[in-house]
Amino acid sequence: MSTLFAFLHHLAAFTLVGGLAVEFVLVGMIERGAALSLASARRLAVADAVLGAAAGILLVVGMLRVFFFEKGADHYFHNPAFLMKFSLFIVVALLSIIPMREFLAWRRALRAGQAAELDARRLRRVRLIVHGELGAVVVILLCAAILARVGWI
């Protein structure tokens, strides 16, 4: 069972990173002058939904691993690498609310077959958040490696 949950945890993590990468590329294209087409807006909304679902699965499976399948909650909640990893995950989850709200606001226009509106200020905010999320994911990966090796060595 432990191997299955490790697999699910990694699958959800890679799916989350994939969704974030799609957001990064699409938002970057729009910022560099590409029009926010109906297709791009739909892709962003889908990528964000996939990212959100993956984050939820990652959290649930991760907590099940902590409490039931690995070294035990006491080990993890006294480990600075885990605490940093978990804290950054929560920060990323909270940050992702801002782009999610933006993309959800597009639903009515997308259903009507219209491209969504995204002014330069909101686009810049979404881009900065996506960049921050990607940066935090890199640190989360470092913390995961430290946690797996029980230290830097």
C-alpha positions in Angstrom: 0.0 0.0 0.0 2.9 2.4 0.8 4.2 2.0 -2.8 0.8 2.8 -4.3 0.4 5.9 -2.2 4.0 7.0 -3.1 3.1 6.5 -6.7 -0.2 8.5 -6.4 1.7 11.3 -4.5 4.3 11.6 -7.3 1.7 11.4 -10.1 -0.3 14.2 -8.5 2.9 16.3 -8.0 3.9 15.9 -11.6 0.4 16.7 -12.8 0.4 19.8 -10.7 3.8 20.9 -12.1 2.4 20.2 -15.6 -0.6 22.3 -15.1 1.6 25.1 -13.7 3.9 24.8 -16.7 1.0 25.2 -19.1 -0.2 28.3 -17.2 3.4 29.7 -17.3 3.7 29.2 -21.1 0.2 30.5 -22.0 0.5 33.6 -19.7 3.9 34.3 -21.1 2.7 34.1 -24.7 -0.1 36.5 -23.8 2.2 38.9 -22.1 4.6 38.9 -25.1 1.7 40.1 -27.3 -0.3 37.1 -28.3 -4.0 37.7 -28.2 -6.0 36.0 -25.5 -8.0 33.9 -27.8 -10.9 31.8 -26.9 -8.8 28.6 -27.2 -6.0 30.1 -25.0 -8.5 31.2 -22.4 -10.1 27.7 -22.4 -6.6 26.1 -22.1 -5.8 28.3 -19.1 -9.0 27.5 -17.4 -8.5 23.7 -17.9 -4.9 23.9 -16.9 -5.9 25.7 -13.7 -8.6 23.2 -13.0 -6.2 20.3 -13.5 -3.7 22.1 -11.2 -6.3 22.5 -8.5 -7.5 18.9 -8.6 -3.9 17.7 -8.5 -3.1 19.9 -5.5 -6.1 18.5 -3.7 -5.1 14.9 -4.4 -1.5 15.7 -3.5 -2.6 17.1 -0.2 -4.9 14.2 0.7 -2.5 11.5 -0.4 0.5 13.3 1.2 -1.3 13.5 4.6 -2.3 9.9 4.3 1.3 9.0 3.7 2.4 11.1 6.7 -0.1 9.7 9.1 -0.5 6.1 7.9 2.1 4.8 5.5 5.5 6.2 6.2 7.6 7.2 9.2 4.7 8.7 11.2 3.5 12.2 11.8 5.9 12.7 14.8 8.9 12.2 12.5 7.5 14.6 9.8 6.2 17.3 12.0 9.6 17.6 13.8 11.6 17.7 10.5 12.5 21.2 9.3 12.6 20.1 5.6 9.1 18.7 5.8 7.8 21.8 7.6 9.3 24.0 4.9 7.9 21.8 2.2 4.5 21.7 3.7 4.5 25.4 4.4 5.5 26.3 0.8 2.8 24.0 -0.5 0.2 25.9 1.6 1.6 29.2 0.3 1.4 28.0 -3.3 -2.1 26.9 -2.7 -3.1 30.2 -1.3 -1.4 32.1 -4.1 -3.1 30.0 -6.7 -6.5 31.4 -5.5 -5.8 34.7 -7.4 -5.3 33.2 -10.9 -8.1 30.7 -10.2 -10.5 33.5 -9.4 -9.4 35.3 -12.6 -10.0 32.2 -14.7 -13.3 31.3 -13.1 -14.5 34.9 -13.9 -14.1 34.0 -17.5 -16.6 31.1 -17.4 -19.6 33.1 -18.7 -17.7 34.6 -21.6 -16.1 31.2 -22.5 -19.5 29.5 -22.5 -20.8 32.2 -24.8 -17.9 31.5 -27.2 -16.2 34.8 -26.4 -12.5 35.5 -25.5 -12.0 36.6 -21.9 -10.8 40.0 -20.9 -7.5 40.4 -19.2 -6.0 43.9 -18.7 -2.2 44.4 -18.4 -2.3 44.9 -14.6 -4.2 41.7 -13.9 -2.0 39.8 -16.5 1.1 41.0 -14.7 -0.3 39.9 -11.3 -1.2 36.5 -12.7 2.3 36.2 -14.3 4.1 37.1 -11.1 2.1 34.6 -9.1 2.7 31.8 -11.6 6.4 32.6 -11.5 6.3 32.6 -7.7 4.5 29.3 -7.6 7.1 27.7 -9.9 9.9 29.1 -7.8 8.3 27.7 -4.7 7.9 24.3 -6.4 11.7 24.2 -7.0 12.3 24.8 -3.3 9.7 22.1 -2.5 11.6 19.6 -4.6 14.8 20.5 -2.8 13.0 20.0 0.5 11.7 16.6 -0.7 15.2 15.5 -1.6 16.5 16.6 1.8 13.6 14.8 3.5 14.3 11.6 1.5 17.9 11.6 2.4 17.3 12.7 6.0 19.6 15.7 5.7 22.0 17.3 3.2 24.3 14.3 3.0 
